[in-house]
């Protein structure tokens, strides 16, 4: 899941070397935290959060296929 979020985020931003995804596993599922450069945050969130919601939907669907609950936070 971590690699999926990294791949998507790096394709969206101008500074792909500053994309950092951390993964925390708990009993509730997997929490992925995405950090990007300050200048790229708008590209990852998108207008009215549409890009962020699309990223969350894709990752959630991939998690369902593997039987895992996945959450994505963007910082």
PyMOL Python script that loads the backbone (N, CA, C, O; Angstrom):
from pymol import cmd

cmd.read_pdbstr("""\
ATOM      1  N   UNK A   1       0.808  -1.183   0.000  1.00  0.00           N
ATOM      2  CA  UNK A   1       0.000   0.000   0.000  1.00  0.00           C
ATOM      3  C   UNK A   1       0.862   1.262   0.000  1.00  0.00           C
ATOM      4  O   UNK A   1       0.543   2.243  -0.671  1.00  0.00           O
ATOM      5  N   UNK A   2       1.948   1.223   0.756  1.00  0.00           N
ATOM      6  CA  UNK A   2       2.836   2.375   0.850  1.00  0.00           C
ATOM      7  C   UNK A   2       3.398   2.742  -0.528  1.00  0.00           C
ATOM      8  O   UNK A   2       3.478   3.918  -0.882  1.00  0.00           O
ATOM      9  N   UNK A   3       3.778   1.742  -1.284  1.00  0.00           N
ATOM     10  CA  UNK A   3       4.342   1.984  -2.614  1.00  0.00           C
ATOM     11  C   UNK A   3       3.302   2.576  -3.561  1.00  0.00           C
ATOM     12  O   UNK A   3       3.633   3.403  -4.411  1.00  0.00           O
ATOM     13  N   UNK A   4       2.057   2.158  -3.418  1.00  0.00           N
ATOM     14  CA  UNK A   4       0.975   2.685  -4.254  1.00  0.00           C
ATOM     15  C   UNK A   4       0.792   4.171  -4.022  1.00  0.00           C
ATOM     16  O   UNK A   4       0.688   4.936  -4.981  1.00  0.00           O
ATOM     17  N   UNK A   5       0.751   4.596  -2.770  1.00  0.00           N
ATOM     18  CA  UNK A   5       0.584   6.015  -2.445  1.00  0.00           C
ATOM     19  C   UNK A   5       1.792   6.810  -2.927  1.00  0.00           C
ATOM     20  O   UNK A   5       1.635   7.910  -3.457  1.00  0.00           O
ATOM     21  N   UNK A   6       2.996   6.267  -2.750  1.00  0.00           N
ATOM     22  CA  UNK A   6       4.210   6.952  -3.226  1.00  0.00           C
ATOM     23  C   UNK A   6       4.171   7.156  -4.727  1.00  0.00           C
ATOM     24  O   UNK A   6       4.487   8.243  -5.211  1.00  0.00           O
ATOM     25  N   UNK A   7       3.793   6.138  -5.463  1.00  0.00           N
ATOM     26  CA  UNK A   7       3.753   6.215  -6.923  1.00  0.00           C
ATOM     27  C   UNK A   7       2.751   7.268  -7.386  1.00  0.00           C
ATOM     28  O   UNK A   7       3.051   8.069  -8.271  1.00  0.00           O
ATOM     29  N   UNK A   8       1.583   7.267  -6.796  1.00  0.00           N
ATOM     30  CA  UNK A   8       0.557   8.238  -7.184  1.00  0.00           C
ATOM     31  C   UNK A   8       1.014   9.655  -6.856  1.00  0.00           C
ATOM     32  O   UNK A   8       0.896  10.553  -7.691  1.00  0.00           O
ATOM     33  N   UNK A   9       1.533   9.864  -5.650  1.00  0.00           N
ATOM     34  CA  UNK A   9       1.938  11.199  -5.220  1.00  0.00           C
ATOM     35  C   UNK A   9       3.104  11.731  -6.050  1.00  0.00           C
ATOM     36  O   UNK A   9       3.118  12.906  -6.417  1.00  0.00           O
ATOM     37  N   UNK A  10       4.075  10.878  -6.344  1.00  0.00           N
ATOM     38  CA  UNK A  10       5.228  11.323  -7.129  1.00  0.00           C
ATOM     39  C   UNK A  10       4.828  11.726  -8.543  1.00  0.00           C
ATOM     40  O   UNK A  10       5.479  12.576  -9.152  1.00  0.00           O
ATOM     41  N   UNK A  11       3.770  11.127  -9.068  1.00  0.00           N
ATOM     42  CA  UNK A  11       3.294  11.494 -10.399  1.00  0.00           C
ATOM     43  C   UNK A  11       2.590  12.849 -10.390  1.00  0.00           C
ATOM     44  O   UNK A  11       2.495  13.495 -11.434  1.00  0.00           O
ATOM     45  N   UNK A  12       2.106  13.282  -9.258  1.00  0.00           N
ATOM     46  CA  UNK A  12       1.339  14.524  -9.172  1.00  0.00           C
ATOM     47  C   UNK A  12       2.181  15.764  -8.868  1.00  0.00           C
ATOM     48  O   UNK A  12       1.827  16.865  -9.290  1.00  0.00           O
ATOM     49  N   UNK A  13       3.275  15.602  -8.152  1.00  0.00           N
ATOM     50  CA  UNK A  13       4.007  16.753  -7.621  1.00  0.00           C
ATOM     51  C   UNK A  13       5.172  17.180  -8.511  1.00  0.00           C
ATOM     52  O   UNK A  13       5.608  16.450  -9.401  1.00  0.00           O
ATOM     53  N   UNK A  14       5.663  18.402  -8.235  1.00  0.00           N
ATOM     54  CA  UNK A  14       6.829  18.923  -8.961  1.00  0.00           C
ATOM     55  C   UNK A  14       8.143  18.463  -8.332  1.00  0.00           C
ATOM     56  O   UNK A  14       9.169  18.400  -9.010  1.00  0.00           O
ATOM     57  N   UNK A  15       8.113  18.142  -7.040  1.00  0.00           N
ATOM     58  CA  UNK A  15       9.317  17.711  -6.332  1.00  0.00           C
ATOM     59  C   UNK A  15       9.116  16.295  -5.788  1.00  0.00           C
ATOM     60  O   UNK A  15       8.846  16.122  -4.600  1.00  0.00           O
ATOM     61  N   UNK A  16       9.246  15.279  -6.651  1.00  0.00           N
ATOM     62  CA  UNK A  16       8.973  13.905  -6.207  1.00  0.00           C
ATOM     63  C   UNK A  16       9.962  13.370  -5.183  1.00  0.00           C
ATOM     64  O   UNK A  16       9.656  12.411  -4.476  1.00  0.00           O
ATOM     65  N   UNK A  17      11.151  13.979  -5.090  1.00  0.00           N
ATOM     66  CA  UNK A  17      12.126  13.504  -4.110  1.00  0.00           C
ATOM     67  C   UNK A  17      11.735  13.878  -2.680  1.00  0.00           C
ATOM     68  O   UNK A  17      12.318  13.346  -1.735  1.00  0.00           O
ATOM     69  N   UNK A  18      10.771  14.771  -2.496  1.00  0.00           N
ATOM     70  CA  UNK A  18      10.338  15.171  -1.164  1.00  0.00           C
ATOM     71  C   UNK A  18       9.059  14.461  -0.713  1.00  0.00           C
ATOM     72  O   UNK A  18       8.490  14.800   0.325  1.00  0.00           O
ATOM     73  N   UNK A  19       8.612  13.482  -1.491  1.00  0.00           N
ATOM     74  CA  UNK A  19       7.437  12.700  -1.109  1.00  0.00           C
ATOM     75  C   UNK A  19       7.857  11.656  -0.076  1.00  0.00           C
ATOM     76  O   UNK A  19       8.757  10.852  -0.319  1.00  0.00           O
ATOM     77  N   UNK A  20       7.197  11.681   1.072  1.00  0.00           N
ATOM     78  CA  UNK A  20       7.491  10.730   2.147  1.00  0.00           C
ATOM     79  C   UNK A  20       6.186  10.087   2.586  1.00  0.00           C
ATOM     80  O   UNK A  20       5.222  10.780   2.915  1.00  0.00           O
ATOM     81  N   UNK A  21       6.159   8.765   2.590  1.00  0.00           N
ATOM     82  CA  UNK A  21       4.988   8.031   3.059  1.00  0.00           C
ATOM     83  C   UNK A  21       5.421   7.157   4.227  1.00  0.00           C
ATOM     84  O   UNK A  21       6.342   6.349   4.108  1.00  0.00           O
ATOM     85  N   UNK A  22       4.743   7.331   5.360  1.00  0.00           N
ATOM     86  CA  UNK A  22       5.014   6.488   6.517  1.00  0.00           C
ATOM     87  C   UNK A  22       3.816   5.582   6.753  1.00  0.00           C
ATOM     88  O   UNK A  22       2.675   5.934   6.453  1.00  0.00           O
ATOM     89  N   UNK A  23       4.103   4.422   7.290  1.00  0.00           N
ATOM     90  CA  UNK A  23       3.070   3.403   7.475  1.00  0.00           C
ATOM     91  C   UNK A  23       3.031   2.972   8.936  1.00  0.00           C
ATOM     92  O   UNK A  23       4.062   2.641   9.521  1.00  0.00           O
ATOM     93  N   UNK A  24       1.832   2.977   9.520  1.00  0.00           N
ATOM     94  CA  UNK A  24       1.647   2.502  10.888  1.00  0.00           C
ATOM     95  C   UNK A  24       0.586   1.410  10.856  1.00  0.00           C
ATOM     96  O   UNK A  24      -0.522   1.625  10.365  1.00  0.00           O
ATOM     97  N   UNK A  25       0.927   0.250  11.378  1.00  0.00           N
ATOM     98  CA  UNK A  25      -0.002  -0.876  11.406  1.00  0.00           C
ATOM     99  C   UNK A  25      -0.569  -0.998  12.819  1.00  0.00           C
ATOM    100  O   UNK A  25       0.175  -1.002  13.799  1.00  0.00           O
ATOM    101  N   UNK A  26      -1.884  -1.097  12.910  1.00  0.00           N
ATOM    102  CA  UNK A  26      -2.533  -1.290  14.205  1.00  0.00           C
ATOM    103  C   UNK A  26      -3.613  -2.351  14.053  1.00  0.00           C
ATOM    104  O   UNK A  26      -3.795  -2.924  12.979  1.00  0.00           O
ATOM    105  N   UNK A  27      -4.316  -2.598  15.131  1.00  0.00           N
ATOM    106  CA  UNK A  27      -5.378  -3.613  15.081  1.00  0.00           C
ATOM    107  C   UNK A  27      -6.557  -3.148  14.228  1.00  0.00           C
ATOM    108  O   UNK A  27      -7.331  -3.971  13.740  1.00  0.00           O
ATOM    109  N   UNK A  28      -6.697  -1.832  14.045  1.00  0.00           N
ATOM    110  CA  UNK A  28      -7.796  -1.310  13.225  1.00  0.00           C
ATOM    111  C   UNK A  28      -7.474  -1.357  11.732  1.00  0.00           C
ATOM    112  O   UNK A  28      -8.385  -1.340  10.903  1.00  0.00           O
ATOM    113  N   UNK A  29      -6.219  -1.415  11.391  1.00  0.00           N
ATOM    114  CA  UNK A  29      -5.818  -1.447   9.988  1.00  0.00           C
ATOM    115  C   UNK A  29      -4.484  -0.749   9.790  1.00  0.00           C
ATOM    116  O   UNK A  29      -3.648  -0.705  10.692  1.00  0.00           O
ATOM    117  N   UNK A  30      -4.301  -0.206   8.595  1.00  0.00           N
ATOM    118  CA  UNK A  30      -3.052   0.458   8.234  1.00  0.00           C
ATOM    119  C   UNK A  30      -3.315   1.952   8.069  1.00  0.00           C
ATOM    120  O   UNK A  30      -4.256   2.346   7.380  1.00  0.00           O
ATOM    121  N   UNK A  31      -2.488   2.782   8.698  1.00  0.00           N
ATOM    122  CA  UNK A  31      -2.562   4.224   8.546  1.00  0.00           C
ATOM    123  C   UNK A  31      -1.356   4.676   7.739  1.00  0.00           C
ATOM    124  O   UNK A  31      -0.215   4.482   8.158  1.00  0.00           O
ATOM    125  N   UNK A  32      -1.606   5.278   6.582  1.00  0.00           N
ATOM    126  CA  UNK A  32      -0.543   5.815   5.738  1.00  0.00           C
ATOM    127  C   UNK A  32      -0.567   7.330   5.853  1.00  0.00           C
ATOM    128  O   UNK A  32      -1.619   7.950   5.699  1.00  0.00           O
ATOM    129  N   UNK A  33       0.589   7.931   6.122  1.00  0.00           N
ATOM    130  CA  UNK A  33       0.696   9.376   6.219  1.00  0.00           C
ATOM    131  C   UNK A  33       1.565   9.870   5.068  1.00  0.00           C
ATOM    132  O   UNK A  33       2.705   9.436   4.907  1.00  0.00           O
ATOM    133  N   UNK A  34       1.017  10.776   4.276  1.00  0.00           N
ATOM    134  CA  UNK A  34       1.701  11.309   3.097  1.00  0.00           C
ATOM    135  C   UNK A  34       2.179  12.719   3.395  1.00  0.00           C
ATOM    136  O   UNK A  34       1.394  13.573   3.807  1.00  0.00           O
ATOM    137  N   UNK A  35       3.465  12.962   3.185  1.00  0.00           N
ATOM    138  CA  UNK A  35       4.039  14.296   3.336  1.00  0.00           C
ATOM    139  C   UNK A  35       4.681  14.686   2.011  1.00  0.00           C
ATOM    140  O   UNK A  35       5.406  13.902   1.399  1.00  0.00           O
ATOM    141  N   UNK A  36       4.401  15.915   1.581  1.00  0.00           N
ATOM    142  CA  UNK A  36       4.981  16.442   0.346  1.00  0.00           C
ATOM    143  C   UNK A  36       5.540  17.828   0.630  1.00  0.00           C
ATOM    144  O   UNK A  36       5.343  18.373   1.716  1.00  0.00           O
ATOM    145  N   UNK A  37       6.236  18.393  -0.345  1.00  0.00           N
ATOM    146  CA  UNK A  37       6.770  19.745  -0.196  1.00  0.00           C
ATOM    147  C   UNK A  37       5.617  20.729  -0.036  1.00  0.00           C
ATOM    148  O   UNK A  37       4.520  20.502  -0.547  1.00  0.00           O
ATOM    149  N   UNK A  38       5.873  21.819   0.674  1.00  0.00           N
ATOM    150  CA  UNK A  38       4.838  22.824   0.938  1.00  0.00           C
ATOM    151  C   UNK A  38       4.254  23.375  -0.367  1.00  0.00           C
ATOM    152  O   UNK A  38       3.065  23.690  -0.420  1.00  0.00           O
ATOM    153  N   UNK A  39       5.059  23.494  -1.402  1.00  0.00           N
ATOM    154  CA  UNK A  39       4.575  24.037  -2.670  1.00  0.00           C
ATOM    155  C   UNK A  39       3.697  23.047  -3.434  1.00  0.00           C
ATOM    156  O   UNK A  39       2.967  23.448  -4.340  1.00  0.00           O
ATOM    157  N   UNK A  40       3.757  21.776  -3.086  1.00  0.00           N
ATOM    158  CA  UNK A  40       2.995  20.748  -3.798  1.00  0.00           C
ATOM    159  C   UNK A  40       1.731  20.298  -3.080  1.00  0.00           C
ATOM    160  O   UNK A  40       1.000  19.455  -3.601  1.00  0.00           O
ATOM    161  N   UNK A  41       1.459  20.834  -1.906  1.00  0.00           N
ATOM    162  CA  UNK A  41       0.328  20.348  -1.121  1.00  0.00           C
ATOM    163  C   UNK A  41      -0.998  20.565  -1.857  1.00  0.00           C
ATOM    164  O   UNK A  41      -1.899  19.731  -1.768  1.00  0.00           O
ATOM    165  N   UNK A  42      -1.118  21.663  -2.573  1.00  0.00           N
ATOM    166  CA  UNK A  42      -2.346  21.940  -3.318  1.00  0.00           C
ATOM    167  C   UNK A  42      -2.586  20.949  -4.440  1.00  0.00           C
ATOM    168  O   UNK A  42      -3.733  20.629  -4.750  1.00  0.00           O
ATOM    169  N   UNK A  43      -1.528  20.466  -5.045  1.00  0.00           N
ATOM    170  CA  UNK A  43      -1.655  19.490  -6.130  1.00  0.00           C
ATOM    171  C   UNK A  43      -2.112  18.140  -5.615  1.00  0.00           C
ATOM    172  O   UNK A  43      -2.817  17.412  -6.314  1.00  0.00           O
ATOM    173  N   UNK A  44      -1.720  17.803  -4.405  1.00  0.00           N
ATOM    174  CA  UNK A  44      -2.094  16.520  -3.825  1.00  0.00           C
ATOM    175  C   UNK A  44      -3.528  16.562  -3.284  1.00  0.00           C
ATOM    176  O   UNK A  44      -4.246  15.562  -3.329  1.00  0.00           O
ATOM    177  N   UNK A  45      -3.934  17.724  -2.776  1.00  0.00           N
ATOM    178  CA  UNK A  45      -5.296  17.849  -2.243  1.00  0.00           C
ATOM    179  C   UNK A  45      -6.292  18.109  -3.368  1.00  0.00           C
ATOM    180  O   UNK A  45      -7.358  17.495  -3.398  1.00  0.00           O
ATOM    181  N   UNK A  46      -5.965  19.001  -4.285  1.00  0.00           N
ATOM    182  CA  UNK A  46      -6.860  19.298  -5.399  1.00  0.00           C
ATOM    183  C   UNK A  46      -7.996  20.221  -4.994  1.00  0.00           C
ATOM    184  O   UNK A  46      -8.171  20.539  -3.818  1.00  0.00           O
ATOM    185  N   UNK A  47      -8.762  20.643  -5.990  1.00  0.00           N
ATOM    186  CA  UNK A  47      -9.907  21.520  -5.722  1.00  0.00           C
ATOM    187  C   UNK A  47     -10.956  20.770  -4.926  1.00  0.00           C
ATOM    188  O   UNK A  47     -11.397  19.688  -5.312  1.00  0.00           O
ATOM    189  N   UNK A  48     -11.346  21.361  -3.814  1.00  0.00           N
ATOM    190  CA  UNK A  48     -12.352  20.799  -2.911  1.00  0.00           C
ATOM    191  C   UNK A  48     -11.997  19.387  -2.452  1.00  0.00           C
ATOM    192  O   UNK A  48     -12.877  18.602  -2.097  1.00  0.00           O
ATOM    193  N   UNK A  49     -10.697  19.067  -2.461  1.00  0.00           N
ATOM    194  CA  UNK A  49     -10.236  17.772  -1.958  1.00  0.00           C
ATOM    195  C   UNK A  49     -10.483  16.609  -2.893  1.00  0.00           C
ATOM    196  O   UNK A  49     -10.439  15.455  -2.467  1.00  0.00           O
ATOM    197  N   UNK A  50     -10.740  16.887  -4.152  1.00  0.00           N
ATOM    198  CA  UNK A  50     -11.079  15.812  -5.093  1.00  0.00           C
ATOM    199  C   UNK A  50      -9.921  14.864  -5.342  1.00  0.00           C
ATOM    200  O   UNK A  50     -10.126  13.652  -5.409  1.00  0.00           O
ATOM    201  N   UNK A  51      -8.708  15.385  -5.481  1.00  0.00           N
ATOM    202  CA  UNK A  51      -7.547  14.522  -5.727  1.00  0.00           C
ATOM    203  C   UNK A  51      -7.259  13.673  -4.492  1.00  0.00           C
ATOM    204  O   UNK A  51      -6.969  12.482  -4.606  1.00  0.00           O
ATOM    205  N   UNK A  52      -7.340  14.289  -3.313  1.00  0.00           N
ATOM    206  CA  UNK A  52      -7.111  13.542  -2.073  1.00  0.00           C
ATOM    207  C   UNK A  52      -8.145  12.433  -1.917  1.00  0.00           C
ATOM    208  O   UNK A  52      -7.800  11.317  -1.530  1.00  0.00           O
ATOM    209  N   UNK A  53      -9.403  12.729  -2.212  1.00  0.00           N
ATOM    210  CA  UNK A  53     -10.447  11.709  -2.124  1.00  0.00           C
ATOM    211  C   UNK A  53     -10.228  10.593  -3.133  1.00  0.00           C
ATOM    212  O   UNK A  53     -10.502   9.430  -2.839  1.00  0.00           O
ATOM    213  N   UNK A  54      -9.737  10.934  -4.317  1.00  0.00           N
ATOM    214  CA  UNK A  54      -9.459   9.918  -5.326  1.00  0.00           C
ATOM    215  C   UNK A  54      -8.321   8.997  -4.869  1.00  0.00           C
ATOM    216  O   UNK A  54      -8.389   7.782  -5.056  1.00  0.00           O
ATOM    217  N   UNK A  55      -7.281   9.578  -4.271  1.00  0.00           N
ATOM    218  CA  UNK A  55      -6.177   8.770  -3.750  1.00  0.00           C
ATOM    219  C   UNK A  55      -6.694   7.821  -2.675  1.00  0.00           C
ATOM    220  O   UNK A  55      -6.368   6.634  -2.671  1.00  0.00           O
ATOM    221  N   UNK A  56      -7.502   8.357  -1.766  1.00  0.00           N
ATOM    222  CA  UNK A  56      -8.065   7.522  -0.692  1.00  0.00           C
ATOM    223  C   UNK A  56      -8.938   6.399  -1.254  1.00  0.00           C
ATOM    224  O   UNK A  56      -8.906   5.277  -0.748  1.00  0.00           O
ATOM    225  N   UNK A  57      -9.712   6.692  -2.292  1.00  0.00           N
ATOM    226  CA  UNK A  57     -10.582   5.668  -2.885  1.00  0.00           C
ATOM    227  C   UNK A  57      -9.784   4.543  -3.519  1.00  0.00           C
ATOM    228  O   UNK A  57     -10.119   3.370  -3.356  1.00  0.00           O
ATOM    229  N   UNK A  58      -8.732   4.898  -4.240  1.00  0.00           N
ATOM    230  CA  UNK A  58      -7.900   3.884  -4.888  1.00  0.00           C
ATOM    231  C   UNK A  58      -7.209   3.009  -3.846  1.00  0.00           C
ATOM    232  O   UNK A  58      -7.173   1.787  -3.984  1.00  0.00           O
ATOM    233  N   UNK A  59      -6.667   3.626  -2.818  1.00  0.00           N
ATOM    234  CA  UNK A  59      -5.962   2.874  -1.779  1.00  0.00           C
ATOM    235  C   UNK A  59      -6.945   2.011  -0.982  1.00  0.00           C
ATOM    236  O   UNK A  59      -6.627   0.878  -0.619  1.00  0.00           O
ATOM    237  N   UNK A  60      -8.124   2.543  -0.715  1.00  0.00           N
ATOM    238  CA  UNK A  60      -9.133   1.766   0.005  1.00  0.00           C
ATOM    239  C   UNK A  60      -9.556   0.537  -0.805  1.00  0.00           C
ATOM    240  O   UNK A  60      -9.716  -0.550  -0.251  1.00  0.00           O
ATOM    241  N   UNK A  61      -9.734   0.713  -2.113  1.00  0.00           N
ATOM    242  CA  UNK A  61     -10.099  -0.415  -2.971  1.00  0.00           C
ATOM    243  C   UNK A  61      -8.992  -1.468  -2.995  1.00  0.00           C
ATOM    244  O   UNK A  61      -9.275  -2.666  -2.966  1.00  0.00           O
ATOM    245  N   UNK A  62      -7.743  -1.031  -3.048  1.00  0.00           N
ATOM    246  CA  UNK A  62      -6.626  -1.981  -3.016  1.00  0.00           C
ATOM    247  C   UNK A  62      -6.572  -2.706  -1.679  1.00  0.00           C
ATOM    248  O   UNK A  62      -6.242  -3.891  -1.625  1.00  0.00           O
ATOM    249  N   UNK A  63      -6.895  -2.000  -0.604  1.00  0.00           N
ATOM    250  CA  UNK A  63      -6.914  -2.623   0.709  1.00  0.00           C
ATOM    251  C   UNK A  63      -8.019  -3.652   0.843  1.00  0.00           C
ATOM    252  O   UNK A  63      -7.825  -4.699   1.460  1.00  0.00           O
ATOM    253  N   UNK A  64      -9.174  -3.363   0.271  1.00  0.00           N
ATOM    254  CA  UNK A  64     -10.289  -4.311   0.310  1.00  0.00           C
ATOM    255  C   UNK A  64      -9.922  -5.603  -0.404  1.00  0.00           C
ATOM    256  O   UNK A  64     -10.284  -6.692   0.043  1.00  0.00           O
ATOM    257  N   UNK A  65      -9.210  -5.483  -1.504  1.00  0.00           N
ATOM    258  CA  UNK A  65      -8.773  -6.686  -2.233  1.00  0.00           C
ATOM    259  C   UNK A  65      -7.864  -7.557  -1.392  1.00  0.00           C
ATOM    260  O   UNK A  65      -7.850  -8.779  -1.538  1.00  0.00           O
ATOM    261  N   UNK A  66      -7.092  -6.913  -0.493  1.00  0.00           N
ATOM    262  CA  UNK A  66      -6.182  -7.670   0.368  1.00  0.00           C
ATOM    263  C   UNK A  66      -6.799  -7.960   1.734  1.00  0.00           C
ATOM    264  O   UNK A  66      -6.173  -8.610   2.571  1.00  0.00           O
ATOM    265  N   UNK A  67      -8.015  -7.486   1.961  1.00  0.00           N
ATOM    266  CA  UNK A  67      -8.691  -7.741   3.224  1.00  0.00           C
ATOM    267  C   UNK A  67      -8.191  -6.903   4.381  1.00  0.00           C
ATOM    268  O   UNK A  67      -8.238  -7.339   5.531  1.00  0.00           O
ATOM    269  N   UNK A  68      -7.709  -5.691   4.088  1.00  0.00           N
ATOM    270  CA  UNK A  68      -7.142  -4.810   5.106  1.00  0.00           C
ATOM    271  C   UNK A  68      -7.833  -3.451   5.027  1.00  0.00           C
ATOM    272  O   UNK A  68      -8.114  -2.958   3.935  1.00  0.00           O
ATOM    273  N   UNK A  69      -8.107  -2.847   6.179  1.00  0.00           N
ATOM    274  CA  UNK A  69      -8.658  -1.493   6.224  1.00  0.00           C
ATOM    275  C   UNK A  69      -7.496  -0.509   6.153  1.00  0.00           C
ATOM    276  O   UNK A  69      -6.580  -0.568   6.974  1.00  0.00           O
ATOM    277  N   UNK A  70      -7.529   0.392   5.178  1.00  0.00           N
ATOM    278  CA  UNK A  70      -6.439   1.338   4.968  1.00  0.00           C
ATOM    279  C   UNK A  70      -6.968   2.765   5.043  1.00  0.00           C
ATOM    280  O   UNK A  70      -7.993   3.086   4.441  1.00  0.00           O
ATOM    281  N   UNK A  71      -6.261   3.623   5.787  1.00  0.00           N
ATOM    282  CA  UNK A  71      -6.602   5.043   5.888  1.00  0.00           C
ATOM    283  C   UNK A  71      -5.410   5.856   5.410  1.00  0.00           C
ATOM    284  O   UNK A  71      -4.260   5.479   5.637  1.00  0.00           O
ATOM    285  N   UNK A  72      -5.690   6.977   4.745  1.00  0.00           N
ATOM    286  CA  UNK A  72      -4.617   7.853   4.240  1.00  0.00           C
ATOM    287  C   UNK A  72      -4.804   9.244   4.820  1.00  0.00           C
ATOM    288  O   UNK A  72      -5.872   9.842   4.690  1.00  0.00           O
ATOM    289  N   UNK A  73      -3.759   9.756   5.462  1.00  0.00           N
ATOM    290  CA  UNK A  73      -3.713  11.147   5.958  1.00  0.00           C
ATOM    291  C   UNK A  73      -2.711  11.920   5.118  1.00  0.00           C
ATOM    292  O   UNK A  73      -1.663  11.395   4.743  1.00  0.00           O
ATOM    293  N   UNK A  74      -3.041  13.164   4.828  1.00  0.00           N
ATOM    294  CA  UNK A  74      -2.141  14.023   4.079  1.00  0.00           C
ATOM    295  C   UNK A  74      -1.738  15.168   4.987  1.00  0.00           C
ATOM    296  O   UNK A  74      -2.592  15.885   5.509  1.00  0.00           O
ATOM    297  N   UNK A  75      -0.426  15.344   5.179  1.00  0.00           N
ATOM    298  CA  UNK A  75       0.082  16.420   6.041  1.00  0.00           C
ATOM    299  C   UNK A  75       0.757  17.470   5.207  1.00  0.00           C
ATOM    300  O   UNK A  75       1.252  18.461   5.744  1.00  0.00           O
TER     301      UNK A  75
END
""", "prot")
cmd.dss("prot")
cmd.show_as("cartoon", "prot")
cmd.util.cbc("prot")
cmd.orient("prot")
